[in-house]
Amino acid sequence: MSNKINVIVTARECKNNNERLIRKFCKKVKKERIIEQVRDRKRYKKPSVVKKEKRIRAQRARQREALKKQRAIERRNRNKK
């Protein structure tokens, strides 16, 4: 179950700007959900709680996707007029 995650940010990528480098690193870490995993693993959670949280997370993701599709349709309709 060990997921190998490589979060690499190079100075060349950020044009040697340290602030930009840190910001980019933080964004990549958040996107990979590394901090969230560490916090989750600190304490034991019952399997039922894990399952419930997973279900809620999936439900929110579905809602987000539906909202994205709806906004895209609205944008297309606005451009047609």
BELPE-V739411 format. One record per helix or strand of 2 or more residues. SS is the DSSP state (h for helix, s for strand). FROM is the first residue (numbers start at 1). LEN is the number of residues. If there is no record, write none. Layout:
ss->(SS/SS)
from->(FROM/FROM)
len->(LEN/LEN)
This chain:
ss->(h/h/h)
from->(18/34/47)
len->(15/9/34)
